[in-house]
């Protein structure tokens, strides 16, 4: 199923990866993106599919989906590449507030 993402991207279709949270936790978004990359999707497109694309498709791109002044500061920082399954979350920020910081 993850080959479909590459075909959609090549066809110019706007798409996003989603989960059925809480049944499938939101943490699995990066797993979906990583598996799609393994099946041929460009890494930049995979990152967009879990950030800017969902925000655009939901009509909230002025508030969410990218790091820009005036937008909500929702970030996750990893100790390695976000699509590497060995990478761990170092810091999580929601609305500009730090919720987890493994460096402290």
Buried (B, 14 or more C-beta within 10 A) or exposed (E): EBEEBBEBBEEEEEBBBBBEEEEEEEEBBBBBBBBBBEBEBBBEBBBBBBBBBBBBBEEEBEEBBEEEEEBBEBEBBBEEEBBEEEBEBBBBBEEEEEEEEEEE
